[in-house]
Every structure is written in structure tokens, then in C-alpha cells.
Amino acid sequence: MDAIAEQEELKVPIFKNRNFVLLLISALFSSPGYFVYLIGAEWLMLNITDNRFYFGLLFFVAAIPRLVLLMVGGIIADRMNKRTILFLSDFSRAVLIGILIILIITDTVAIWHLLVLSGLFGISDAFSYPAMNSLIPTLLKDEQLQRGNSFIQMTSQISPILGPALGGTLIALLGFAGVFTVAFGMLLLASIAVLFIRVVQKREEGEEKHTPLADLKEGFQYARKNELIISVVVMALFLNLFFSGPIAIGMPVIVKDVFAGSAVSLATIQTSMGIGALTGAILLASFKLKKPGMAVISSLIGLGIVFSTTGLSANVWMMAGLVALMAVLTQIINIPLITMLQQSTDKKMLGRMMSMFMTVSTGLTPVSYIVTSSLIAVGVSIQWIIVVSGIIVTLIAVYNIRNKKLLEFQLV
């Protein structure tokens, strides 16, 4: 009966599909809840210690398990009930935040508590991301997938806007215990919503099974023969080294140390990033790029220039405007790159190529965090780190002007 009910549910309109609506509700609580927690954790670390090396470690210890376990998370999502994975992910995060609230109330919270919590959240990310992305096709018909994915992705775009704004305001009004209590409640509600999704785990009969290692090897062999994939992956690899660490660590440190700002100031800048990302996504949804490669390289040059200028920002509002512009340019880089990969990849290899792109594009992010933190620890100004990083990003873009595979690609 469960299988019959599930098939009937797939036939109804998207917002009358009970399972999908529950997943969307979960995403509307889970993603903003995570960002509320994140701004609270960032500002708490900045208040616990003046050593900015530990602040960088907050990002590093989350990125490492996420990177290492991402491929494992994809395999688990294919073999287990995806609803159960999402429930355990959100519920475990809520429990961890509950423990942090107790530490704050008892005034026993320490640096290592935040670092351990960050690492456990990174592990959760490695399993929840592939589970979410692979659960959607089991809930919707093929012709509903584009619309369904758009609504789920919209929660990801809104979260960097709503989460930091709510988090910064709550820190100012209720303190750290208050902001983490709200994050706890949002993640708990997200886990409850997922729990009510009815999913029947299907097993294909007669399907040839391969070992995860064999599938991974086949994916690497395919990528090695595709020049466009190699170009995109290498570009993403270096961008994450020179952009991810300086921007993620730079924003809070500049607000705290240079502008002597508050949590609301940090929330303002992070919210501007979310607004820019949402604007970029809307622009690309409205206009089709005839020459995506040229758009990517032009935007990359602009990103490098704006990034360097950000390091010389005079105040919070100037920095917020520049960060918003960078977020728009980042979308004009990332979305066409992903679209190009999707169109140039065999359908049977698409999952592995996208997983590989995610893994490789974040591969140097932990290195970027630790290098940026180390440079700050030895006395190098975060502002000059950003200026130099922006110049390097610009040079990478200029070098790729000779990349014919990228420039000549046309979207279908």
C-alpha cells in the first residue's frame, strides 16, 4: 500500500504533493537555522579569543570532514533511506546546539568546544547534501524536477539573507544563549518535518552492482579525457585557494578589528552577500547567456578587481556593497560553469562528474582557511591578504582568455 500511495502522490501538482511540501518546509527551517547558528558561532569565537588563528580553524575543521566524507555521503545516500539521513542530520545538529546552550548558560564554553562542534557540523554536511539532492527526484515526476529544485534552491539563496540578519539581531537583543536557542528550534522543526515524509526504498532487480572504487575510477578516467572538465576543475581549484579563505575569514575580522563593528555589522555584510547571490541567480534565470565562457572569464576578471578593492574598504557599508557585487559575479561564474558541465557530460556520468566538481572545487578550501589564518597570526594584515588575493584571481582569469574550449562553448 505504501508503494501505491507514493506513486499516486507523484501524480499530483507540486504543492499538493505532501512529501515534497514537507521537504520544502524542512529546508525552510534547516538552511536559515544553520546560518543563524553560524553567525552566532563566528561572533562567539571572536569574543572568546583575540587570536584570529582559532577563528580560521573554525572554518578549517568544518571543511576537512566535509571534503573527506562527501563521496562517502553520496554512496550512503544511494544505499540508505534518504529521509532517515536528513532526519539524523538535522536532529543531531539540534542536539549539538543544545549542548552548546548549556555550556553558555553555565559559562563553561571554550575554544575547543566550538571547534569540535564545527567539525561535527562538517560531517553532517557531507551526508545531508547528497541525501537532499538525491531525495527530490524520488518525490517528484521528471517534468516537475526543475520547478521543485528551484524552490529548494531558493531556500539556499534566502538563507544567507535571513539567517545572518536574524542571527545578528538576536545576538544584540538576547545574547548568545538566545541566538543558539532559535537555531536549535529551527533545526528541531526541520528534523520533525522530514520525519513525516513517506518514502519507500526501492531496489532494482537485475542491476549490475559495482564497487564504489570501480565507479570512482571510471569517473576519473572519463574526466581525464574531457578537456572542458579539466579546465573547469583546475580553475575552481585555484579560485578556492585564493578566494574562499580570505573572504570567509576576512569579513568578520575586518568588521571586528578594523571597523570595530558589532554582530549587526557582520550580519549586514553577510546579508548583502546573500542578496547579491539571489540577484545573480534571478538574472541568470531571466537571461540566457549566448557565450557562457566569455561571461565566466569577464566576471572572473571583475571579481578579482572588486575583491582587491574590498580589502581597501573604508567602512561597513562600502564593504557590504562590494561584497554584494562579488556575490552577483560569483553566481555568473558558478552557474554557467555547472550548466556547461551538465551539457557536455554523458548522462550516465553526470552524478559522478558533479560530485567530483564539488569535491575538487572545495579541495583547497581548508588549505585556504589555514594559510589565511596563519598569515594573520604572524602579523600580515587581512586587508593586504585580500588585495593580493584579488590580484591573483584577476591574473588567473586573464590567463584563461586563451582557453578556447571555454570561450567557444555554446549553451543548448
MITOR-247357 format. One record per residue: residue in one letter; x, y, z of N, C-alpha, C, O in turn. Coordinates in steps of 0.1 Angstrom, whole numbers, plus 2048, in hexadecimal, padded with zeros to 3 digits. Example, Ala and Ser with C-alpha at 12.3 -4.5 7.8 and 13.67 -1.06 7.14 Angstrom:
2
A8847C784E87B7D384E8847DF84E88E7DF855S8807EA8478897F584788180084F88680B850
This chain:
412
M8087F480080080080080980D8008058177FAD81480C80781D81880782281B7FA8228277F6A8258117F282B8147E482081A7DB8238237D4I8138157DD80881A7D48058287D88038317CFA80582B7E58038397EA80E8427E580B84E7E1E81A83E7E58258467E08248497D18268557CDQ82083F7C981E8417BB81384B7B88148547AFE80884A7C07FD8537BE8018627C27FD86B7BBE8098637CC80E8707D08168777C68178837C5L81E86F7BE8268757B481E87B7A88238837A1K8118777A780987C79C80288A7A07FD890796V80288E7AC7FB89A7B08048A67AD8108A57ACP7FE8B27AC8068BF7AB8108C07B680F8BB7C1I81A8C87B38268C87BB8238CD7CA8288C77D3F81A8D77CB8178DB7D980B8D47DF8078D77EAK8068CA7D87FD8C07DF8048B37E27FE8AA7E6N8118B27DE8198A77E181E8A87F08278AF7F3R8178A07F881A8A180782989F80A82E8A6812N82F89580483D89280784689E80384F8A280BF8438A47F784C8AF7F384A8BB7FC8538C27FFV83D8BE7FF83A8CA8088428C88158478D281AL8428BC81B8498BA8278588BC82685E8C182FL85D8B781A86C8BA81886F8C88178798CD81CL8668D08108688DE80E8678E581C86F8EE81EI85D8E182485C8E78318698E483986E8ED841S86E8D883887A8D583F8868DE83B88D8E3843A8878E082E8928E88298908F682D89A8FD82FL8848FB82E88190983288590B841888917845F88590184988A9028578998FE8588A090585FS89D8F48518AB8EF8538B68F884E8BF8FB855S8B48FD8428BF90683C8C09138438CB917847P8B591B8458B792784D8BB92485B8C392C861G8B79198618BB91686F8CA9148708D0917879Y8D090D8658DE90B8658E59198658F091A86CF8E092285D8E792F85C8E69378698EF93F86CV8DA9368708D993C87D8E39378868EA93E88EY8E59298868F092388F8FD92888B90692C893L90092987D90D92D87891293A87D91D93C882I90994487B90D95287F90F95388F91795A893G90794B89690994A8A49169448A891D9498B1A91A9398A19269338A493293C8A193C93C8A8E93194289593C94B89193E95789B94A95989FW93395D89F9359688A89399648B694096B8BDL9349588BA9389538C79479508C794E9538D1M94D94A8BD95B9478BC9639548BC96D9558C3L95E95F8B596596C8B59659728C396E97A8C6N95B96F8CB95A9748D996296C8E39669718EDI96395F8E196B9568EA97A9598E99809598F4T97F95B8DD98D95C8DC9919678D298A96A8C8D99C96E8D49A19788CB9AB9728C19AF9798B8N9AE9658C29B795E8B99AE95A8AD9A69508ADR9B09618A19A895E8969AC95188F9A594D885F9B694B8939BA93D88E9AF9338919AB92B889Y9A993489D99F92B8A199292E89A98A925897F99093B89698493E88E98593788097B93287BG99193787A99293086E99192186F98B91B866L99591C87B99390D87D98490987D9818FE87AL97C91388196D91088296890C874960903873F96E91286996A90E85C97190285796C8F9850F97E90185B9878F68579818E885C9818DF854V97E8E886897A8DB86E96C8D68699688CB86AA9648E08639588DC85D95A8D884F9538CE84AA9638DE8489668DB83A96C8CD8389698C682EI9758C984197D8BD83F9738B083F9748A9835P96B8AE8499628A28489588A383D954899837R9538AF83A94A8B182F9508AC82294A8A681AL95D8B08209648AD81396789E813964897809V96C89881E97088A81E96488181D965876816L95988482394E87B82394387E819939877819L94588881093A88B8079378807FD92B87D7FBM9418797F893F86E7EF9388627F793085B7F1V93C86080393685680B92885980E91F85080DG92586681091786A81290E867806903863807G9148687FA90C8657EE9098567EC8FE8527E8I91384E7F091183F7F090783B7FA8FE8337F7I9078418068FE83D8108EF84280C8E683A80FA8EE84D8068E18528018DB8497F78CF8487F6D8E38427EF8DE8397E58DA82B7EB8D28247E5R8DE8287F78DC81B7FD8D381B8098CE81180EM8D082780F8C882881B8BC8318188BB83780EN8B38318218A78398208AB8488228B084C82CK8A98508178AE85E8178A78668228AD86F828R89A86382489386B82F89986983C89B872844T89E85C83F8A485A84C8B186184E8B4866858I8B98628438C58698438C38788468CA87E84EL8B987E83F8B688C8428B188F8508B5898856F8A98868558A48878638AF88686D8B088F876L8B887C86B8C387B8748CD8878748D288B87ES8CE88D8688D78988668D28A486E8D98AA876D8C58A886B8BF8B48728BD8B28818C08BB889F8B98A68858B78A38938C48A389B8C58A98A6S8CE89D8958DB89D89C8E18AB89D8E78AE8A7R8DF8B48938E38C28948DC8C989F8E28D08A7A8CF8C68A08C78CC8AB8CC8C88B98CD8D08C2V8CF8BB8BA8D58B68C78E28BD8CA8E48C18D6L8EB8BE8C08F88C48C38F68D38C78FD8D88D0I8ED8DA8C18EB8E88C48E58E98D38E88F28DAG8DC8DF8D68D78DE8E48E28DD8EE8E28E38F9I8EC8D58EB8F88D38F48FF8E18F59048E4900L9018E88EA9088F58EA9008FF8F39069078FAI8F38FF8F28EB9088FA8EE9059098EF90F911I8EE8F990D8F18F591B8FF8FB91F90190092AL9098F99169168FE91991690D91B91E913923I90E91491290E92391390792792090C930927I8FC9219238F59249308FD92293C8FD92A946T90591793C90E91494891B91B94792491994FD91D92393C92992B93B93692293A940926940T93591793394090E93294490B92494D903921V93E91391B94291190C95091590A95591F90FA95790D90296590F8FF96890E8F095F90A8E8I9749128EC9779128DE9759048D89709028CDW97A8FA8DF97A8EC8D996B8E78D89698DF8CFH9628EC8E09548E98DE94F8ED8D09488E58C9L9528F98CD94D8FF8C09548F78B494E8F58AAL9618F48B69688ED8AB9628DF8A99618DA89EV9608D88B495A8CA8B394C8CB8AD9498C38A4L9448D58B19378D68AC9378D989D92F8D4895S9418E28989428E588A9468D88829418D6877G94F8D08889538C48819478BA87F9458B4875L93F8B98899338B08899298B587F9228AD878F9278C287E91E8C88749238C586691B8C385DG9318C58649368C28579338B48539318B1847I9348AB85D93089D85A92289C85691E89484CS9198A385D90B8A38599088A884B9008A2844D9108B284790E8B883A9128AE82F90B8AD825A91C8A683292089C82891689182591688C81AF90D88F82E90288582C8F588B8288ED885820S8F289782D8E589E82A8E58A381C8DA8A2815Y8F08A98168EF8AE8098EC8A47FE8E28A67F7P8F38997FD8EF88F7F38E18897F68DA8857ECA8DD8878028D08818058C588B8018BB8867FBM8C68978038BC8A17FF8BB8A17EF8B08A07EAN8C68A27E98C68A37DA8C18977D38BC8977C8S8C388B7D98BE87F7D38B087B7D88AA8727D2L8AB8817E289D87E7E78938857DE88887F7DCI8968917D988C8987D18878907C687A8907C3P88F88A7BD88A8827B28818777B68798727AET8828727C28798677C686B86C7CB8628647CCL86A8797CD85D87F7D18558857C68498877C7L85C8897BB8558907B08568887A385F8807A1K84D88C79A84E88778C85988E78585D899789D85E88877A86988E77386689C76E86F8A576FE85A89F7698578AC7648558B67708548C276DQ8558B177C8548BA7888618BE78E8628C6797L86C8B778A8788B879187E8C67908838CB79AQ87E8CC7848848D978387D8E378D8848EB794R8708E378D8698EC79686C8E97A586E8F27ADG86B8DC7A886E8D77B587C8DB7BA87D8E07C5N8868D97B28938DD7B58958EC7B789C8F07C0S88D8F37AF88E9027B08899067BE88F90F7C4F87E9017C38799047D08839007DB8859087E4I8898F57DA8928F07E489E8F97E48A38FD7EEQ8A38FC7D88AF9057D78AC9137DC8B591A7E1M89F9177DA89C9257DF89E9267EE8A29317F3T89C91B7F589E91B8048AD91E8078B1924811S8B59187FE8C491A8008C89287FD8D192D803Q8C192F7F48C493D7F08BF9467FB8C59507FEI8B39438008AD94C80A8B494B8188B595481FS8BA93F81B8C093C8288CB94682B8CC94A837P8D59498228DF9528258DA9608288E196982DI8CE9638248C89708268C19708348C397883CL8B79668358AF9658418B896184D8B6967858G8C095784C8C89528578D195C85E8CF95E86AP8DA9628578E396C85D8DB9788638DE97D86EA8D197D85C8C99888618C298486E8C298C878L8BC97986E8B597487B8BF9718868BD975891G8CA96B8828D596788C8DB9738928DC97489EG8DF97D88A8E598988F8DC9918988E09968A3T8CF9928948C599989C8C39928AA8C29988B4L8C29848A98C097D8B68CC97E8BF8CA97E8CBI8D897E8BA8E49808C38E398D8CA8E698E8D6A8DF9988C28DE9A58C88D39A58D38D49AC8DDL8C899F8D08BC9A08D98BC9958E58B99998F0L8C09898E18BF97E8EB8CC9788EF8CC96F8F9G8D797C8E98E49758EC8E69688E58DD9648DDF8F19618E98F49558E28EB94A8E58E79428DCA8E69498F28DD93E8F58D093F8ED8CA9358E9G8CB94C8EB8BF94E8E38C194A8D58B89448CFV8CC94E8CE8CD94B8C08CF93C8BE8C99378B4F8D69358C68D79278C58CA91F8C88C89148C3T8C29258D18B591F8D48AC91F8C78A59158C5V8AC92A8C08A492B8B48AA9218A98A291B8A3A8B79208A88BD91789E8B99098A28B6900899F8B99058AF8B58F88B48A78F58B08A48EA8ABG89E8FF8B28908FD8AF88D8FB8A08858F289CM8949028988929018898978F48848908EE87CL8A28EF8898A78E288489F8D788A89D8CD883L89A8D88968918CE89B8848CD89387F8C2890L87E8D888F8728D88878758D287986D8CB873A8818D58748858D08678868C08678818BA85ES88B8BB87288C8AD87387F8A687587C89B870I8758AD87C8688A787E8608A787185989D86EA8628B286885B8B285B8608A78538588A084CV86D8A485287289984A86D88C84F86B883846L86B88A85B86787D86185A87985C85786D85CF85188285884487F85384387C84483987983FI84F87D83D84F87A82F84E86A82E856863835R84686682584485782384C85381684885780BV85784C81885F84880C86183980D864833818V85F83280286182480186E8227FA8708267EFQ87881B8008858187FB88380E7F08808027F3K8878117E38858087D88928017D589D8077D6R8917F57D189D7ED7CD89B7E87BF8917E17BCE8A47EB7B68A37E77A88A87D97A78B37D57ACE8A07D07A08A47C279E8AC7C17928A97C7788G8B67B87928BE7B67868C87C07838CF7BF779E8C97CB78B8D27D67888E07D178D8E27CD798E8EA7D37848F77D07878FD7D97918FC7E5790K9037D379B9097DB7A69187DC7A591F7D37A1H91C7E97A792B7EB7A692F7F07B49287F57BCT93C7EE7B79417F27C39438017C29458077B7P9428097CD9448177CD95281B7C79538257C0L95C8137C99698167C49698157B596F81D7AEA96280B7AF96180A7A195A81579A95E81A790D94F81A7A094882579B95083279C95083A792L9578337A696083F7A896B83F79D96E84A798K97183479B97C83379197683678397D83D77BE96A831780964834773962843771964848766G95E84977C95B85877B96885F779968869771F97385C77F97F86377D98486176F98A86A769Q98385576998785275C97F85A75298585F748Y97285C75496A86474B96E87374C96F879742A97087875897488675A98188975398389474ER98A88075499888274E99788473F9A088B73AK98D87E73998C87F72A98488B72598388E719N97E89272F97689E72B97D8AB72F97F8AE73AE9828B27249898BE7279828C972E9878D0736L9758CA72B96D8D473196B8D274096C8DB748I9698C57449688C27529758C57599758CA764I9818C175398E8C475998F8D375B9948D8766S98B8DB75198D8EA7529858EF75D9898F8765V9788EB75E96F8F07699748EC7769748F4780V9788DF77897D8DA7859898E278A98A8E5795V9938E478199F8EA78499D8F97889A28FE792M99490078199090D78498A90E79298D91779AA98090579497A9057A19839027AD9829077B8L98D8F97AA9978F67B499E9027B99A09047C5F9A490A7B09AC9157B39A39217B99A89287C2L9979227B498E92C7B998C92A7C898B9347D0N98991E7CC98691B7DA99291E7E39919217EEL99E91C7DD9AA91F7E59AC92E7E89AF9317F4F9AA9367DE9AC9447E09A094D7E39A19597E5F9949467E398894E7E698194A7F297D9527FAS97F93D7F49769387FF97B93C80D973941814G98793981098D93C81D98D94B82098794F82AP99395381799396281A98696881B984971824I97B96481396E96A81496796682196196E828A96795982496095382F96695883C95F95C845I97395883D97A95D84997B96C84A97A972854G97D97283E97F98083D973989842975993849M96798583E95B98D84295A98F85195999B855P95998485995898686796498D86E962996877V97098A86997C99086F97C99F86C9809A7875I9799A386097A9B185D96F9B98659719C486AV9639B38669589B986D95C9BB87C95A9C6882K9629B18829669B18909729BA8929729C289BD97D9B888B98A9BE88E98C9CB8879939D488DV9879CD87B9899D987397E9E48769819EF878F9729DF8749669E88769619E98849599F2887A9669E088D9619E089B9529DF89B94B9E58A3G94D9D689293F9D58919399CA89A9409C48A2S92C9C88999249BF8A19209B38999229B288DA9189AA8A091399F8999099A388E90799C884V9029AE8918F99B38879009B887A8FB9B686FS90C9BE87C9149C28719189B68689189B685CL91C9AB86F92099F868914999861915995855A9089998678FC9948618F899D8558F399784BT8FB9AA8558F89B284A9009AE83E8FB9AE833I90D9AC8409169A883591299A82F911998823Q90F99083890C9838348FE98382D8FC97B824T8F598B8328E898C82B8E999281D8E298E814S8F299C81C8F59A180E8FA9978058F79977F9M90298D80A9079838028FB97A7FD8FA9767F1G8F29778068E696F8038DD9767F88D89707EFI8DC9837FA8D498B7F08DA98B7E38D39897D8G8E798C7E28EF98C7D68EE97E7CF8EC97E7C3A8EF9747D78EE9667D18E09647CB8DE95E7C1L8D69687D38C89677CE8C596F7C18BF96A7B8T8CB97B7C18CA9837B58D097D7A98CB97D79EG8DC9777AB8E39717A08DC96579B8DB96378EA8D595D7A48CE95179F8C19567978BE94F78EI8BB96079C8AF9657958B396A7878AC96877DL8BE9717868C39767798C596B76F8C196C763L8CC9607748CF95576B8C294D7688C294675EA8B894E7708AC94776E8A494E76389B94975CS8A695C76289F9647598A596674B89E968741F8B296474A8B996673E8C295B73B8CA956743K8C295672E8CA94B72A8D79507248D795971CL8E294B7298EF9507248F39497178F393C717K8F695070D8F994A70090894570090A93B6FAK91094C70791E94870892294771792895071DP91E93C71D92193B72C92F93B73093394173AG93893672794793672A94C94572B953948735M94794D72294B95B72394696272F94D96A735A93995F73293396473E93B96074B93D968754V93F95374B94694E75795495675995795A764I95B95774E96895D74E96796C75296F97275AS95E97374B95C98174E95898475C95D98D763S94F97B76194A97D76F95697977995797F784L95E97077596A96C77D97397877F97997A789I97697F77397E98B77497899577D97F99B785G96B99877B9649A178496599D7929669A679BL96399079596498B7A397198E7A99729937B5G97C98C7A298998E7A798B99D7AB9919A07B5I9879A67A29889B47A49809B97B09859C07B8V9749B57B196B9B97BC9709B37C996F9B97D3F9759A77C897B9A07D59869A87DA9879AB7E6S98F9AD7D199B9B57D69969C27DC99B9C67E6T98C9C87D69869D47DB9809D37E99809DC7F1T97A9C77EB9739C47F897D9C580397A9C980EG98A9C08009949C180B9979CF80F99D9D181AL9939D98079969E780A98A9EE80E98A9FB80ES97F9E78129729ED8169749F782197C9F582AA96DA0282196EA0D82B964A0B836967A0F841N959A0483494FA0283E9479F583B9499EF831V93E9F28449359E684392D9E783792B9DD830W9279F383491E9F48299249F381B91F9ED812M9319F881A9389F680E93C9E880C93B9E2801M9409E18179439D38169379CB8129389C180AA92B9CE81891F9C781591B9C88069179BE800G91D9D480091A9D67F29239CE7E991E9C77E0L9309CE7ED93A9C67E59379B77E69389B07DCV9349B27F29319A47F49259A07EC9259957E6A91B9A87EC90F9A57E49129A47D590D99B7CEL91A9AD7D091E9AC7C29279A07BF9259997B5M92F99C7C99379907C792E9837C693097A7BFA9239847CF91A9787CF9139777C291196C7BDV90F9827BB9099827AE91297C7A490F97379CL91F9817A492997C79B92C96D79D92E965793T92C9697A992F95B7AD9249527A79279477A2Q9179567A790C94E7A190E94D79290B94378CI91295878C91495977D92095077992194C76EI92994D78393494378092F93578393192C77AN92993378F92692579391B91E78B91C913786I91092578990491F78290791C774904910770P90D92476C91192075E91B91475E91A90C755L92491476792E9097689278FC76A92A8F2764I91E8FC7749168F077790E8EC76B90D8E0767T9078F57648FF8F37599078ED74D9038E4746M9138F274B91C8ED7409208DF7439208D773AL9238DC7509278CE75391B8C575191D8BA74CQ90F8C97559038C17539008BE7448FD8B2741Q9028C773C8FF8C672D90A8BE7269078B771CS9168BE72B9218B87249258AA72A92E8A4725T91D8A573392089973A91588E736909891736D91A88273491087773290787673E90B877749K8FA87373B8F18727468F58687518F386A75CK8FA85C74C8FE85275690985675E90C84F769M91186075A91C86576291A87276A922876771L90E87776890B88576D90C88577D91288F782G90787B78390787B79291687B7979198837A0R91E87379192C87279693387F79293C88479AM93088578693889178393489D78C93C8A578FM92789E78F9238A87989288A67A692C8B07ADS92989A7AB92F8977B893E89A7B89438A07C1M9448977AD95289A7AB9558A97AB95E8AE7B1F94C8B07A494D8BE7A394C8C57B19548CD7B5M9428C07B99408C57C794C8C27CF9518CA7D7T9518B67CE95D8B27D69698B97D39708BE7DCV96C8BA7C69798C17C29788D07C49818D67C8S96C8D67C196B8E47C396C8E97D196F8F47D4T96A8DF7DA96B8E37E99788DD7EE97B8DE7FAG9808D77E698C8CF7EA9968D87F199C8D47FBL9988E47EC9A28ED7F299D8F77FC9A48FF802T98F8F67FE9898FF80898F8FE81699290881CP9918F181B9978F08299A58F68299A98FD833V9AD8F481E9BA8FA81D9B990981D9C1910823S9AF90E8169AE91D8159AB9238239B092D827Y9A291B82B99F9208389AB9208419AE92A848I9B39168419BE91584A9CA91E8469D092484EV9CC9208399D69298349D29388389DB93F83DT9C693B8369C19498399C294B8489C795684CS9BE9418509BF94385F9CD9448639D194C86CS9D693C85D9E593C8619EB94A85D9F394F865L9E794F8529ED95C84E9E89678579F097085BI9DC96785C9D79708659DE96F8739E1979879A9E09628779E695F8849F59658849F996988FV9FC965879A0A96A879A0A979876A1597F875G9FF9808759FE98E8759FB9948679FB9A0866V9F898C85D9F59918509E69978509DD990855S9E49A384B9D79A984B9CD9A18439D199E837I9C299F8489B79988409B39A08349B099B829Q9B59AD8359B19B682A9BB9B481E9B79B3812W9C89B28219D19B08169D19A28119D399F805I9CD9988199CB98B8159C098B80A9C1984800I9B599280C9AA9938039AE99A7F69AA9967EBV9B59A57F89BA9AC7EC9C29A37E39C09A37D7V9CC99D7E89D59947E09CD9887DB9CF9847CFS9C49827E29BC9777DE9B497B7D29B29747C8G9AE9877D29A698D7C79AE98E7BB9AA98B7B0I9BB9937BC9C49947B09C69877AA9C798579EI9C997C7B29CB96F7AD9BF9697A69C196379CV9B396B7AC9A79677A59A696D7979A296778ET9A997A7969A898178A9B297B7809AF97A774L9BE9787849C897277B9C49657769C796176BI9BE95D77F9B895077B9AE9517709AE94A766A9A595B77199B95E7679A296275A99E95D74FV9AB96B75A9B297074E9B99647479B996373BY9BF95B74F9C69507499BC9477419BF941737N9B09467469A693D74099F94473399793D72DI9A395073099E9567239A394E71799C94E70DR9AE9467199B393D70E9AC93070E9AF928705N9A392D71799C92071899191F70E986924710K99491A70298A9196F797E9106FB9739136F7K9819057029768FC70596B90370E95F90170CL97090C71696791471F96091E717954920718L96792670F96293170895892D6FD94E9346FAE95A9226F695291E6EA9469166EE93E9136E5F9459126FB93990A6FF92C9126FE92C91E702Q92290C6F89159136F790A90A6FE90A8FE6FCL9029117068F790970C8EC9057038E990D6F9V8E68FA7058DB8F56FC8CF8FD6FF8C48FA6F9
